[in-house]
Amino acid sequence: MKVLRINASDTYEIRNQMLRPGLPIESCHFERDEEEQTFHLGAFVDNKLVSVASFYFEKNGTFDDPYQYRLRGMATLPDHQKKGLSRELLKMAFPIIKQNMCSLLWCNAREKATGFYQTVGFEKIGEEFDIQDIGPHYLMFKRV
Ligand SMILES: CC(C)(COP(=O)(O)OP(=O)(O)OC[C@H]1O[C@@H](n2cnc3c(N)ncnc32)[C@H](O)[C@@H]1OP(=O)(O)O)[C@@H](O)C(=O)NCCC(=O)NCCS
């Protein structure tokens, strides 16, 4: 298994399959994907991309920290889940986030994925909220 920096466009297929199934691929192009401080990581098994995550320099007003990163588009293909790949992506991301003078990583976590985020050290903050067409979410964060 290898973790590498990848381009935004490399993430679209896995985002589509795992996060927006049945929706056009364009729905998987996220705002800020191409910004300079954004970075995308991918885990490769047998040279095939099987897990992705994207990190954006983006502030959430819930937190006082002036500089923050946001995690989006975290997904692992079904055959490769629960093998520690997302954890590895996060492990590679933390030093990059710190190098960019940020100490907080936050995400809008799907309710179903909150167990995963808690396992890798994120905490919930606030009440459950709904994102249209996707479902219930929690704001979660981790200090890095
Ligand atoms: C959530 C998701 C990204 C996790 O990816 P993954 O590569 O399977 O995660 P990892 O194997 O690195 O898991 C790390 C730890 O979390 C645990 N974990 C994984 N999924 C979990 C879950 N749903 N609930 C509780 N714990 C979970 C793993 O067992 C592992 O624990 P361990 O290190 O103690 O053994 C993956 O299940 C997925 O793609 N889900 C569908 C898309 C999605 O919902 N993405 C999140 C959008 S907010």
The ligand as a Tripos MOL2 file, in Angstrom:
@<TRIPOS>MOLECULE
LIG
   48    50     1     0     0
SMALL
NO_CHARGES

@<TRIPOS>ATOM
      1 C1        -15.8410    5.9080    6.4710 C.3       1 LIG1
      2 C2        -14.7800    5.2950    5.5500 C.3       1 LIG1
      3 C3        -14.1510    6.4120    4.7300 C.3       1 LIG1
      4 C4        -13.6990    4.6430    6.4440 C.3       1 LIG1
      5 O1        -12.6430    4.1930    5.5950 O.3       1 LIG1
      6 P1        -11.7460    2.9200    5.9350 P.3       1 LIG1
      7 O2        -10.5790    2.9480    5.0000 O.co2     1 LIG1
      8 O3        -12.5850    1.7010    5.9660 O.co2     1 LIG1
      9 O4        -11.2690    3.2730    7.4260 O.3       1 LIG1
     10 P2        -10.0490    2.6310    8.2370 P.3       1 LIG1
     11 O5         -9.9330    1.1890    7.8680 O.co2     1 LIG1
     12 O6         -8.8330    3.4840    8.1030 O.co2     1 LIG1
     13 O7        -10.5990    2.7450    9.7010 O.3       1 LIG1
     14 C5         -9.8590    3.2790   10.7840 C.3       1 LIG1
     15 C6        -10.4730    2.7590   12.0560 C.3       1 LIG1
     16 O8        -11.8770    3.0970   12.0950 O.3       1 LIG1
     17 C7        -12.6610    1.9150   12.2180 C.3       1 LIG1
     18 N1        -13.8770    2.1050   11.4260 N.ar      1 LIG1
     19 C8        -14.0080    2.1100   10.0880 C.ar      1 LIG1
     20 N2        -15.2980    2.3190    9.7530 N.ar      1 LIG1
     21 C9        -15.9780    2.4380   10.9170 C.ar      1 LIG1
     22 C10       -17.3350    2.6660   11.2430 C.ar      1 LIG1
     23 N3        -18.2550    2.8320   10.2830 N.pl3     1 LIG1
     24 N4        -17.6840    2.7470   12.5470 N.ar      1 LIG1
     25 C11       -16.7680    2.5900   13.5270 C.ar      1 LIG1
     26 N5        -15.4490    2.3920   13.2780 N.ar      1 LIG1
     27 C12       -15.0700    2.3030   11.9930 C.ar      1 LIG1
     28 C13       -11.7920    0.8010   11.6510 C.3       1 LIG1
     29 O9        -12.1730   -0.4440   12.1540 O.3       1 LIG1
     30 C14       -10.4260    1.2320   12.1370 C.3       1 LIG1
     31 O10       -10.2930    0.9350   13.5130 O.3       1 LIG1
     32 P3         -8.9340    0.3270   14.0970 P.3       1 LIG1
     33 O11        -7.8140    1.1910   13.5630 O.co2     1 LIG1
     34 O12        -9.1280    0.4310   15.5580 O.co2     1 LIG1
     35 O13        -8.8780   -1.0540   13.5460 O.co2     1 LIG1
     36 C15       -15.3810    4.1890    4.6480 C.3       1 LIG1
     37 O14       -16.1600    3.3000    5.4340 O.3       1 LIG1
     38 C16       -16.2640    4.7100    3.5150 C.2       1 LIG1
     39 O15       -15.7740    4.9880    2.4260 O.2       1 LIG1
     40 N6        -17.5760    4.8590    3.7730 N.am      1 LIG1
     41 C17       -18.5000    5.3180    2.7480 C.3       1 LIG1
     42 C18       -18.2820    6.7640    2.3890 C.3       1 LIG1
     43 C19       -18.4560    7.6880    3.6040 C.2       1 LIG1
     44 O16       -19.4420    7.6210    4.3090 O.2       1 LIG1
     45 N7        -17.4550    8.5760    3.8050 N.am      1 LIG1
     46 C20       -17.5000    9.5350    4.8790 C.3       1 LIG1
     47 C21       -18.2600   10.7270    4.4410 C.3       1 LIG1
     48 S1        -18.4390   11.9210    5.7620 S.3       1 LIG1
@<TRIPOS>BOND
     1     1     2 1
     2     2     3 1
     3     2     4 1
     4     2    36 1
     5     4     5 1
     6     5     6 1
     7     6     7 2
     8     6     8 1
     9     6     9 1
    10     9    10 1
    11    10    11 2
    12    10    12 1
    13    10    13 1
    14    13    14 1
    15    14    15 1
    16    15    16 1
    17    15    30 1
    18    16    17 1
    19    17    18 1
    20    17    28 1
    21    18    19 ar
    22    18    27 ar
    23    19    20 ar
    24    20    21 ar
    25    21    22 ar
    26    21    27 ar
    27    22    23 1
    28    22    24 ar
    29    24    25 ar
    30    25    26 ar
    31    26    27 ar
    32    28    29 1
    33    28    30 1
    34    30    31 1
    35    31    32 1
    36    32    33 2
    37    32    34 1
    38    32    35 1
    39    36    37 1
    40    36    38 1
    41    38    39 2
    42    38    40 1
    43    40    41 1
    44    41    42 1
    45    42    43 1
    46    43    44 2
    47    43    45 1
    48    45    46 1
    49    46    47 1
    50    47    48 1
@<TRIPOS>SUBSTRUCTURE
     1 LIG1         1 GROUP 0 **** ****
